[in-house]
Amino acid sequence: MTVKTSTASTYAFVEDLRAEGTTAVLDRVLGDYGCDTLTVAAAYHRARDVTPHGPARVTVRRDGTHFVPPADLFEGLRLVPPVQADAEREPLREARRSTAERGAGLHGWTVFLHNTTLGLAHPDVTQRNCFGDRAAPADLCPAHPDVRAYAVALARSVARLGVDAVVAESLHYGTFGHGYHHERSFVPLGPLEDFLLGLCFCRHCVRHAEAVGVDAGRARSEAARLVGRVMDGTSGADCSGRLPEQLPESITAYVVTRTSTVTSLAATVAEAVADEGSRLFFLDLTGAIKGYADGRPTGGLAVDEAWRTGVDPGAVSAVVPGYSVLAYARSPERIAADVAGYRAALADGCSLRAVLRPGIPDTDSAEHLTTKTKAATGPGGADAVDFYHYGLVPFPVLERITAALKA
């Protein structure tokens, strides 16, 4: 398969294509907006979305793939993804045919280790916190052998759909603050406690850490002690930028071991995707961790905080052909700095994409989006830009993309 190089894409859901028709969506994305690629969710997670131009103005989504998992890839595996309604109609293959007819690219957006359905059915494959709780049912642990086998099979499945690239979301550790349905906390958890509650101390993570000489038991007890202070009524501490000095050495060492787990998984998945004739883009969510709510990230650059999910951008970029970052910020200067930071950290030869939101909470106008697009793709910046998300913002907001790509 010939892999098409993309300079701009728009993210979309299969439900968008089904509701409006693939032709209508492509007319807008490839024609009106000027993108050369469509990025479609091949495997997604639970969500409730306001969908302003969909047949349902509020859409409830569930975990699952928009294709029937190939039997040869999942045979004998413990974890098999749930399947979305009408997956047998093969909407991604239809999208592939339609984009190919226009000479356009197609990327398969794939959520890997964030799956509540699988986590509830198999709690032992989820992350285990410092208190021993399986309190993150959506977050599958990247160190667990069954999870790693699942990730490889899922990646191969999407690549086989004929996509030019597999965009890998959540191919790393989850964070405590990512959220869960109807979540409550009347304890003032600070950034430090939030981070520590997201550390996984399952037997696989512990074994990996101990194999390189890290005292995982001490790291766990120290993490429990620090979080326990807040549980007992003591104020929390700060945790921004690089690993904070207030962390005990045992925890710092333990955190470092997580990066090799993520890097090796990314390498294995990228190799599997390449075997199927496609390529992998690793999606780094740090920009969303910092700026999702209001587009006003503070503290250090995103590249310097990727350790929060066990990601070492330099190491990961050495084993994958492409790297995507979420540039969720109002300030063009902040976007330029964040993207340049990643560019400097990434290995030579690794392509870099920046994802922008054309509307709220961080973009006010077509002029604003144009300025941010230039900031993301200027000298020392990204090779391509993506826009998030077709089905989640009104048409007048999407139309800002046209001016941004023409400038």
matplotlib code that plots the C-alpha trace (Angstrom):
import matplotlib.pyplot as plt

x = [0.0, 1.2, 1.2, 0.0, 1.7, -0.8, -0.4, -3.9, -6.8, -10.0, -11.0, -14.5, -16.7, -18.2, -21.5, -20.8, -20.3, -23.4, -25.6, -24.6, -23.3, -19.6, -19.8, -21.2, -18.6, -15.7, -17.1, -16.7, -13.5, -11.5, -13.3, -14.5, -12.0, -9.0, -7.7, -6.1, -7.0, -9.9, -9.1, -11.9, -12.4, -12.0, -12.1, -13.5, -14.6, -17.6, -18.7, -21.6, -21.2, -23.2, -23.4, -24.7, -25.3, -26.0, -29.4, -29.2, -28.1, -26.7, -25.0, -24.1, -21.2, -20.0, -16.7, -16.0, -14.7, -16.4, -15.2, -15.6, -12.4, -10.5, -10.8, -7.2, -5.8, -7.9, -8.0, -6.8, -6.6, -8.3, -9.2, -11.4, -12.9, -16.7, -18.1, -20.1, -23.6, -23.5, -19.8, -20.5, -21.2, -17.5, -17.8, -14.0, -13.6, -16.3, -14.4, -11.2, -12.8, -14.2, -11.0, -9.0, -11.3, -10.5, -6.8, -7.1, -5.7, -7.5, -6.2, -7.7, -8.0, -7.8, -8.3, -6.2, -6.0, -9.0, -11.9, -14.4, -16.2, -13.0, -11.8, -15.1, -15.1, -11.4, -10.5, -7.1, -5.9, -6.6, -4.2, -3.9, -3.2, -0.9, -3.7, -4.3, -7.6, -8.7, -10.2, -9.5, -11.8, -11.3, -7.5, -5.9, -2.3, 0.3, 2.6, 0.0, 0.8, -2.9, -3.2, -0.1, -1.3, -4.7, -3.0, -1.0, -4.1, -6.2, -3.5, -3.2, -6.9, -7.1, -4.1, -5.8, -8.6, -6.2, -5.7, -2.6, -1.9, -3.1, -3.4, -2.8, -4.6, -4.1, -1.2, 0.3, -0.7, -3.9, -4.2, -6.4, -7.9, -9.1, -12.5, -15.3, -19.0, -20.7, -17.4, -17.2, -14.4, -14.8, -11.1, -9.0, -6.6, -3.8, -1.8, 0.7, -2.0, -3.8, -0.6, 0.2, -3.2, -2.7, 0.5, 0.0, 1.4, 0.1, 2.3, 3.5, 4.6, 6.2, 8.0, 9.3, 10.6, 12.3, 14.0, 15.9, 16.7, 13.9, 12.4, 8.7, 7.4, 9.0, 7.7, 4.2, 4.3, 5.7, 2.9, 0.3, 1.8, 1.7, -1.8, -2.8, -1.9, -4.6, -7.1, -6.4, -7.0, -3.5, -3.2, -1.8, 1.4, 2.3, 3.4, 4.1, 6.8, 9.6, 9.5, 9.1, 11.8, 9.4, 8.9, 10.9, 13.7, 11.9, 8.9, 11.0, 12.9, 9.6, 8.1, 11.1, 10.6, 7.2, 8.6, 10.4, 7.1, 5.3, 8.2, 8.5, 4.7, 4.8, 7.7, 5.8, 2.6, 4.4, 6.1, 2.8, 1.2, 4.2, 3.8, 0.3, 1.5, 0.6, 2.4, 1.7, 1.3, 1.6, -0.8, 0.6, -2.3, -0.2, -1.5, -5.0, -4.0, -2.7, -5.2, -8.3, -10.7, -9.9, -7.0, -4.9, -2.0, 0.3, 3.7, 6.2, 6.0, 3.9, 6.9, 8.4, 5.3, 4.7, 6.2, 2.8, 1.5, 4.8, 5.8, 9.3, 8.9, 12.5, 12.4, 9.0, 9.7, 12.8, 10.5, 7.5, 7.4, 5.0, 4.1, 1.0, 0.5, -2.6, -2.0, -4.9, -4.0, -5.4, -2.0, -0.2, 3.1, 2.3, 1.5, 4.7, 6.8, 5.1, 5.4, 9.0, 9.7, 8.5, 10.3, 13.6, 12.9, 11.8, 14.2, 15.4, 13.0, 9.9, 7.1, 5.3, 1.6, -0.2, -3.9, -5.9, -9.4, -11.2, -13.7, -14.2, -12.6, -9.4, -10.2, -12.4, -12.4, -11.0, -8.2, -7.3, -7.2, -5.1, -2.6, -2.5, -2.1, 0.9, 2.4, 2.1, 3.6, 6.2, 10.0, 10.9, 7.2, 4.9, 4.9, 1.1, -1.9, -5.2, -8.5, -10.6, -13.5, -16.0, -19.0, -18.5, -18.6, -21.1, -20.5, -19.6, -16.8, -15.5, -15.5, -12.6, -10.4, -10.6, -9.0, -6.4, -5.2, -5.3, -3.2]
y = [0.0, 3.5, 5.7, 9.2, 12.1, 14.4, 18.1, 18.8, 16.7, 17.0, 14.5, 13.0, 10.2, 7.3, 8.6, 11.9, 10.1, 7.9, 10.8, 13.3, 10.9, 10.3, 12.4, 15.4, 15.3, 14.9, 17.8, 20.0, 18.7, 18.1, 20.7, 23.7, 23.5, 22.5, 19.5, 16.6, 13.9, 12.7, 11.2, 8.9, 7.1, 3.4, 2.5, 4.9, 5.1, 6.1, 9.7, 12.0, 14.8, 17.8, 17.3, 20.6, 19.5, 15.8, 14.1, 13.8, 17.1, 15.1, 11.8, 9.1, 6.9, 3.6, 1.7, -0.3, -0.7, 0.3, -2.9, -6.6, -7.7, -10.1, -13.6, -14.5, -11.6, -12.0, -15.8, -17.0, -13.5, -12.7, -9.2, -8.6, -5.2, -4.6, -3.8, -0.7, -1.0, -1.5, -2.3, -5.1, -2.5, -1.6, 2.2, 2.7, 0.7, 2.9, 6.0, 4.5, 4.0, 7.5, 9.2, 7.2, 8.3, 11.9, 11.3, 12.1, 10.4, 8.5, 8.1, 5.6, 7.2, 4.5, 4.6, 1.8, 1.6, 3.7, 1.2, 1.0, -2.0, -4.1, -2.8, -3.6, -7.1, -7.7, -5.6, -7.2, -5.6, -2.1, 0.2, -0.4, 2.6, 3.0, 1.9, -1.3, 0.0, -0.9, 2.5, 3.3, 0.9, 2.7, 2.6, -0.6, -1.0, -0.9, -3.3, -6.1, -8.8, -9.3, -5.5, -5.4, -8.4, -6.6, -3.4, -5.2, -7.0, -3.8, -1.9, -4.6, -4.6, -0.9, -1.0, -3.7, -1.3, 0.3, 3.5, 5.6, 6.0, 4.6, 7.5, 6.0, 7.6, 6.4, 4.1, 5.0, 5.2, 6.9, 9.7, 9.9, 13.2, 11.9, 11.3, 8.8, 8.9, 10.9, 11.3, 12.8, 14.0, 16.3, 15.9, 18.8, 16.7, 18.9, 18.3, 16.1, 13.9, 13.6, 12.5, 10.0, 8.4, 7.8, 5.7, 2.0, -0.5, -3.7, -6.7, -6.2, -2.6, -3.5, -6.5, -4.2, -1.6, -4.1, -5.7, -2.5, -2.1, 0.2, -0.3, -0.4, -1.3, 1.8, 4.0, 2.7, 3.3, 6.8, 7.6, 6.3, 8.4, 11.6, 11.1, 10.0, 13.4, 15.0, 12.3, 13.1, 16.8, 18.2, 20.7, 19.3, 20.3, 21.5, 19.3, 21.2, 21.1, 18.5, 15.9, 18.0, 18.1, 17.3, 13.7, 11.1, 9.5, 6.2, 7.6, 9.5, 6.3, 4.4, 7.1, 6.8, 3.1, 3.7, 5.4, 2.2, 0.4, 2.9, 3.1, -0.6, -0.9, 1.9, 0.2, -3.1, -1.6, 0.6, -2.5, -4.4, -1.5, -1.3, -5.1, -4.4, -1.7, 1.4, 3.6, 4.8, 8.3, 8.3, 10.8, 12.6, 13.9, 16.2, 19.3, 18.3, 17.5, 21.1, 23.0, 21.1, 23.0, 26.6, 26.7, 28.4, 26.0, 27.2, 26.0, 24.2, 23.3, 20.2, 18.2, 18.6, 17.1, 14.1, 12.0, 12.3, 9.5, 7.6, 9.2, 10.1, 12.0, 11.5, 7.8, 7.2, 9.2, 7.0, 4.0, 5.5, 7.3, 10.0, 11.9, 14.1, 16.7, 18.5, 22.2, 23.2, 26.8, 30.3, 31.9, 31.5, 32.1, 29.3, 27.0, 27.9, 27.2, 23.9, 22.6, 23.8, 22.1, 18.8, 19.3, 19.8, 16.6, 14.3, 12.0, 12.9, 11.6, 11.5, 13.5, 15.9, 16.9, 19.5, 19.2, 22.5, 23.3, 25.8, 26.9, 27.2, 27.2, 28.4, 29.9, 33.0, 33.6, 32.7, 35.2, 33.7, 30.1, 31.4, 32.9, 29.7, 27.5, 29.6, 29.4, 25.6, 25.1, 27.9, 27.4, 24.6, 23.6, 20.8, 19.2, 19.1, 20.4, 18.6, 20.1, 18.7, 18.0, 17.9, 16.6, 18.6, 22.2, 24.2, 24.6, 28.3, 27.4, 24.6, 27.1, 28.9, 26.1, 27.4, 30.7, 29.0, 26.7, 29.4, 31.9]
z = [0.0, -0.9, 2.2, 1.6, 3.2, 4.9, 5.7, 7.3, 8.5, 10.4, 13.1, 12.8, 14.1, 12.1, 13.4, 11.5, 8.2, 8.8, 9.7, 7.0, 4.4, 3.6, 0.5, 2.2, 5.0, 2.5, 0.4, 3.4, 4.9, 1.7, -0.5, 1.5, 4.4, 2.3, 4.3, 2.4, 5.0, 7.1, 10.6, 11.6, 15.0, 14.3, 18.0, 20.6, 24.3, 26.3, 26.1, 26.1, 23.5, 22.4, 18.6, 17.2, 13.6, 14.2, 14.0, 17.8, 19.4, 22.4, 21.5, 23.9, 22.8, 24.1, 24.0, 20.9, 17.3, 14.1, 12.5, 13.4, 15.1, 12.8, 14.2, 13.3, 15.3, 18.5, 18.6, 22.0, 23.4, 26.7, 25.7, 22.7, 22.0, 22.1, 18.8, 17.8, 16.2, 12.4, 12.5, 10.0, 7.4, 7.4, 7.5, 7.6, 4.4, 2.8, 3.9, 2.5, -0.9, -0.9, 0.2, -2.3, -5.1, -4.3, -3.8, -0.1, 2.9, 5.7, 9.3, 11.7, 15.1, 17.7, 21.5, 22.9, 26.7, 27.8, 27.8, 30.6, 29.3, 29.2, 32.5, 34.3, 32.8, 33.7, 36.7, 37.0, 33.8, 35.0, 36.9, 40.6, 42.8, 45.9, 48.2, 46.2, 44.7, 41.2, 41.0, 37.3, 35.4, 32.1, 32.3, 31.1, 32.4, 29.6, 31.5, 31.7, 29.1, 28.1, 27.5, 25.4, 23.3, 22.9, 21.8, 19.1, 17.7, 17.8, 15.9, 13.3, 12.8, 12.1, 9.8, 7.8, 7.0, 4.6, 6.5, 5.7, 9.5, 12.8, 15.3, 18.7, 21.5, 25.1, 24.3, 27.7, 31.4, 32.4, 34.9, 38.0, 36.8, 33.5, 35.1, 35.5, 35.3, 38.2, 40.0, 43.5, 45.7, 48.7, 49.6, 48.3, 46.1, 44.7, 41.6, 43.5, 45.0, 41.7, 40.0, 42.8, 42.7, 39.0, 39.5, 38.9, 41.3, 39.8, 40.0, 36.4, 37.0, 40.3, 38.7, 35.9, 38.4, 40.7, 37.7, 37.2, 40.8, 42.0, 45.4, 44.3, 47.7, 49.2, 46.3, 46.9, 50.7, 50.1, 47.6, 50.0, 52.8, 50.7, 49.5, 53.0, 54.4, 52.4, 53.2, 56.8, 56.3, 55.5, 52.6, 49.3, 47.5, 44.0, 41.2, 38.0, 35.4, 35.7, 38.5, 41.7, 44.2, 47.0, 45.7, 47.5, 45.5, 45.5, 43.8, 41.2, 40.4, 40.1, 37.8, 35.5, 35.0, 33.5, 30.5, 29.3, 29.6, 27.4, 24.9, 24.4, 23.9, 21.3, 19.5, 19.4, 18.2, 15.6, 14.2, 14.0, 12.1, 9.7, 9.1, 7.9, 5.5, 7.5, 10.0, 13.6, 14.9, 18.7, 20.2, 23.3, 25.5, 27.7, 26.0, 26.9, 30.5, 30.8, 28.6, 27.9, 30.2, 29.3, 26.8, 29.4, 30.3, 33.0, 34.2, 32.1, 28.5, 27.6, 26.5, 30.0, 31.6, 29.4, 32.2, 33.9, 31.6, 31.4, 28.1, 27.2, 23.9, 22.8, 23.4, 21.9, 18.8, 18.2, 17.7, 15.9, 12.5, 13.7, 16.8, 17.4, 20.1, 21.4, 21.1, 23.4, 24.1, 23.4, 23.1, 19.7, 21.5, 23.9, 21.0, 19.2, 22.3, 23.1, 19.5, 19.2, 22.5, 21.1, 17.8, 19.7, 21.8, 19.0, 17.2, 13.7, 11.0, 13.2, 11.7, 14.0, 13.9, 16.0, 16.9, 17.2, 18.3, 15.9, 18.6, 22.3, 24.8, 23.1, 19.7, 19.1, 15.4, 12.0, 12.4, 15.8, 14.3, 11.4, 13.8, 15.9, 12.8, 11.7, 15.2, 15.2, 11.7, 11.6, 11.6, 14.0, 14.3, 13.1, 9.7, 9.7, 11.6, 12.5, 13.6, 16.4, 15.8, 12.9, 14.8, 18.0, 16.8, 14.7, 11.0, 11.2, 13.5, 11.2, 8.4, 10.2, 9.0, 5.4, 6.2, 8.5, 5.7, 3.0, 4.9]

ax = plt.figure().add_subplot(projection="3d")
ax.plot(x, y, z, "-o")
ax.set_aspect("equal")
plt.show()
